[in-house]
Amino acid sequence: MIDKKLEDNIKNTKRFLEFWSKFHEMHTELITGSAVLPKRQEDFRSTRTLVNSRFQDLMEFVGINQAERVTKAIPLYEILSIENTSDISDEKIARIEDYWTDSYIYLSFILGRLQKKKKRIERFNKFFFMAKNFFRHVNGRRTE
């Protein structure tokens, strides 16, 4: 028995992690670039809006409740609230890098939790299959 929703949640979380990583690369390039062009700033803001939408969708699909979002997803919300990267102080850049690290930890935690759930289901299914075959074998002997 395969839990289709669980499989989809794992796939969506992995996909979001890849998307989040690309967004991080974009942010890093923007911060480390010698000249911040208005076009790149606008690209960053529009991508941020898309990432925010995908993050909200992921939280809904995976079933993360509002309390957990507020307490554990703070680093993601902090990153998603960045408006302008052109005049960020070194102190704020360091804090944002900590947010990136914490965001990867949280997203990896969600993925790990889903993968553990999948393994529990697989173990249960294996046990159920063995028990079913055992009882089928025992019942088959009684009729002989």
C-alpha positions as CSV (number, residue, x, y, z in Angstrom):
1,M,0.0,0.0,0.0
2,I,1.4,3.3,-1.1
3,D,0.3,6.6,0.5
4,K,0.0,8.8,-2.6
5,K,-0.5,12.0,-0.6
6,L,2.6,11.3,1.5
7,E,4.6,10.5,-1.7
8,D,3.4,13.8,-3.2
9,N,4.3,15.7,0.0
10,I,7.9,14.3,-0.1
11,K,8.2,15.1,-3.8
12,N,6.8,18.7,-3.2
13,T,9.1,19.3,-0.3
14,K,12.2,18.1,-2.3
15,R,11.1,20.3,-5.2
16,F,10.7,23.3,-2.8
17,L,14.1,22.7,-1.3
18,E,15.6,22.9,-4.8
19,F,13.7,26.0,-5.5
20,W,14.7,27.5,-2.2
21,S,18.3,26.7,-2.9
22,K,18.1,28.5,-6.3
23,F,16.5,31.5,-4.6
24,H,19.4,31.5,-2.1
25,E,21.9,31.5,-5.0
26,M,20.0,34.5,-6.5
27,H,20.1,36.3,-3.2
28,T,23.8,35.6,-2.7
29,E,24.7,36.8,-6.2
30,L,22.7,40.0,-5.6
31,I,24.4,40.7,-2.2
32,T,27.9,40.0,-3.5
33,G,27.5,41.7,-6.8
34,S,29.5,44.9,-7.1
35,A,26.7,46.9,-8.7
36,V,23.0,46.2,-7.8
37,L,21.0,46.9,-10.9
38,P,17.3,47.9,-10.6
39,K,16.4,45.0,-13.0
40,R,18.0,42.4,-10.7
41,Q,16.3,43.9,-7.7
42,E,13.0,43.6,-9.4
43,D,13.7,40.1,-10.5
44,F,14.6,39.3,-6.9
45,R,11.3,40.8,-5.6
46,S,9.2,39.0,-8.1
47,T,10.9,35.7,-7.5
48,R,10.5,36.3,-3.7
49,T,6.7,36.6,-4.3
50,L,6.7,33.3,-6.2
51,V,8.7,31.6,-3.5
52,N,6.4,32.9,-0.8
53,S,3.4,31.5,-2.7
54,R,5.0,28.1,-3.1
55,F,6.1,28.1,0.5
56,Q,2.5,28.8,1.7
57,D,1.2,26.0,-0.7
58,L,3.8,23.6,0.7
59,M,2.7,24.3,4.3
60,E,-0.9,23.7,3.3
61,F,-0.1,20.4,1.4
62,V,2.1,19.0,4.1
63,G,-0.4,20.0,6.8
64,I,1.9,22.3,8.9
65,N,-0.4,24.0,11.4
66,Q,-0.3,27.7,12.0
67,A,1.4,27.5,15.4
68,E,4.3,25.6,13.9
69,R,4.6,28.0,11.1
70,V,4.8,30.9,13.5
71,T,7.3,29.3,15.8
72,K,9.6,27.3,13.5
73,A,9.3,29.0,10.1
74,I,10.4,32.4,11.3
75,P,13.8,32.3,9.3
76,L,11.9,31.7,6.1
77,Y,9.5,34.5,6.8
78,E,12.4,36.8,7.6
79,I,14.1,36.0,4.3
80,L,10.8,36.4,2.4
81,S,10.3,39.9,4.0
82,I,13.6,41.3,2.5
83,E,12.6,44.2,0.3
84,N,15.9,45.7,-0.8
85,T,19.3,44.2,-1.0
86,S,21.2,47.3,-2.1
87,D,21.8,48.9,1.3
88,I,22.1,46.0,3.7
89,S,24.7,46.4,6.5
90,D,27.3,43.7,7.1
91,E,25.6,42.9,10.4
92,K,22.2,42.3,8.7
93,I,23.9,40.2,6.0
94,A,25.4,37.9,8.7
95,R,21.9,37.6,10.4
96,I,20.3,36.8,7.0
97,E,22.9,34.1,6.4
98,D,21.9,32.6,9.8
99,Y,18.3,32.7,8.6
100,W,19.3,30.8,5.5
101,T,21.0,28.1,7.5
102,D,18.0,27.9,9.9
103,S,15.6,27.7,7.0
104,Y,17.5,24.8,5.4
105,I,17.4,23.0,8.8
106,Y,13.6,23.5,9.1
107,L,12.9,22.4,5.6
108,S,15.1,19.4,6.0
109,F,13.3,18.6,9.3
110,I,10.0,18.6,7.4
111,L,11.4,16.3,4.7
112,G,12.9,14.0,7.3
113,R,9.6,13.8,9.2
114,L,7.8,12.8,6.0
115,Q,10.4,10.2,5.1
116,K,10.2,8.7,8.6
117,K,6.5,8.5,8.2
118,K,6.9,6.7,4.9
119,K,9.4,4.2,6.4
120,R,6.9,3.5,9.3
121,I,4.2,2.8,6.8
122,E,6.5,0.6,4.7
123,R,7.4,-1.4,7.8
124,F,3.8,-1.7,8.9
125,N,2.8,-2.8,5.4
126,K,5.6,-5.4,5.3
127,F,4.5,-6.8,8.7
128,F,0.8,-6.8,7.6
129,F,1.8,-8.7,4.4
130,M,3.8,-11.3,6.4
131,A,1.0,-11.7,8.9
132,K,-1.6,-12.1,6.1
133,N,0.5,-14.8,4.4
134,F,1.1,-16.6,7.7
135,F,-2.6,-16.8,8.5
136,R,-3.4,-17.8,4.9
137,H,-0.8,-20.6,5.3
138,V,-2.2,-21.7,8.7
139,N,-5.7,-21.6,7.4
140,G,-4.7,-23.6,4.3
141,R,-3.2,-26.4,6.5
142,R,-6.4,-26.7,8.5
143,T,-8.4,-27.5,5.4
144,E,-6.1,-30.3,4.3
